[in-house]
Amino acid sequence: MSPLVLSVLVGALVVGAVLAVMLAFSGKNDGRATERLDVLVGRGSRRESSDLLLKQALMTVDRKTVFDKLTPEFFNVTRMVEQADANIKPSALFGIGLGVGFVAFVMAIWTVNMYVAPIMFFLGFPLPFLWLSWKRKKRLDKFAQQLPDALELTARALRAGHSLAAGMHVVAEEMQAPIAKEFSRVYEEQNLGIQLEDAMKNMSDRVPNLDLRFFITSVAIQRQTGGDLAEILDRIGYVIRERYKILGQVKALSAEGRLSGVVLIALPIGLFFLMLFMKPEYEKLLWTDPLGIKMSIGALVAMLIGAFVIKKIVDIKV
């Protein structure tokens, strides 16, 4: 890589990092609208409700950014931020990714060599998005674990004579986040005049959980045809608990296969970076020589196919 190209690349990364920092710290909103909504709902000035409504306003303001327009539909960062319950704007997340990639790029030039720098940039840039995906998965898993208890608590509230909305309010008051926050949001939306079915449908969009969709569907059918909703909720909670028991047994039996897959996939990648650090001239043939390029492409394709096959073997649906 020539010094001129390197200077242009570093300059572009610096400009991008500065713009990202400016976007991250701009556009701060006050909480006056949040306080008015709190008074309308009748929740006073509770801190939890204020943070929730402020976060909704934050997502609404940031939904029409250039980054969201350039993002594919299947990778909706705004929706991922909402599902992960993260206090960060998608544009700020993109700026953090640029900053992490730039730091990794500079550190690679300083400590290793110039050939590793672009690889380290492309490895450092997606780290904030991987963190967001991990936080989202952790929150959704915790929601799924809390759902049987929430359904049983709602069923007991229905047997005590409360309405479904009041039962969801009991869940919001008695249980912990994230399910308490989601049920509280449904309760507040129906207090503001939104139909309960629509508010629950919005919750299913925020929390893509199959058991939650069963719950929402059962509520919609019961409201149209009638029936004992408390018994239905008890049965759904029982099915969820039994499925989690089977899922735990499956994970225990497939642990060895999953660990073998991680080792087989990580071993060639780790060996590649080790050789790139120790002897970069030896690895340089993989992207300069025509035969080396073909071998690199073949290795990447084979690794992707192997990872897909191993995932299909150990990923057992329950």
Steps between C-alpha positions, in 0.01 A plus 500: 500500500645834394543784753259721302219244512568438866485873578170541313350200680609618843370851427161366392476290815585801718234714332245220536582458869463874565163511320383196695590662831315817399191297410521307826500810719251710302124514512436481876132522595335630818240312701208743495291288263574196715374675813175596326444141388569378854233733636255384232558133580475568871839363593635826647870561435631146543853463374443168325205627294688819414799307370273273296312781327818698442656198332195469272540864398869438437424212266238705315739789438779273382290273279547708184878534505716437196650195669155341538417573135821329388448203735332191349154414627611169653761688708281761665731659756224719646288195573798314643574793734138499616496124551829515690371789716826687441530872571686579178414639159574293187709783356704513822550124481629538145738774616631283782564224248702738284696614805577145614604402148725804469671426833552138397637619164755733661603247764555235234730732301686596815544155655482245215524604136310673222343183363311428821357854533205470253406162647501644852282792387236267355518289814468800732216678318224239567585464870230751619241322286606163641461648848152622406409156364628334819303742719188443291531122522560514875193718555276284279617183675424652840156608375430144382599362841273746682200446271358185672498674839339808345224291338426319825492831690261643241280190527482537880407867459220401259367244749504768769262709289739742332492589133775393261649850497502505881664158500774628271541797735550254788777331299660839436493582872605163643758364254837627384623631167484435211151348517381756755601786273329349194174424684511845656531653156194305380305619804598863442416482128149370566458773765581755229216365284669233288307175467641224721541266201700764313717572804573128540579472129750783540659306785533193277679717244743620767547149644515234224402205718285212374345429841403865533323476164308199631391709797392792282314270259319327786393837639368610160305174454358514853377855449315395184362160603515501880641236732707461814808713431658416835504127420646570155782706652574223750528245220729724295725555802513125565597426139776764511645353821502146363664612179775675693567180692545308173711782359737478797545128443566556129763766576675267742510218245621723215763694701787287368397554137468876548843524664655292219349736245643806675848343514495387136392845378728706726815290446577601137414865570729512803779326310465749214541802730787334685691444176410849382659640816807278494576489127286733285707434185390136510132592528530772235483236227137431590383834353778580250550170318210384273513148639507640854188707431316191373609303805385779733157518336467123511596492869247771589220325309585166660504658849162664442348174378649311793370757750152482345496119511623486862240759604223297335616185679516647852212749470203285598163671508277418795 
